[in-house]
Amino acid sequence: TAAVAALHAAAAAASGCRKEGDPTGVAIVHVTFTNSGRATRATVEGPPFAGTATGGCIAATLRKTQVPPFGGERVTVTKHVVIH
């Protein structure tokens, strides 16, 4: 639940990542959190943003997300980011 709320705010910030010449659309991003609450990985899946400057900006923005520490193993959450 904390990850969903934190990623919602990060997705709003990432929605402004579009670089000139890149398309608009929805980016599917997988974000992995360690039990310390830190996001250690964010991967943009498939077209139209994987491998683009816009995709890199989206991933970097979502990697800054933090949640409260939790018990157990790493958790990966999928977030859809709308790019205008």
Buried (B, 14 or more C-beta within 10 A) or exposed (E): EBBEEBBEEBBEBBBEBBEEEBEEBEBBBBBBBBEEBBBEBBBBEEEBBBEBBBBBBBBEBBBEBBBEEBEEEEEEBEBEBEBE
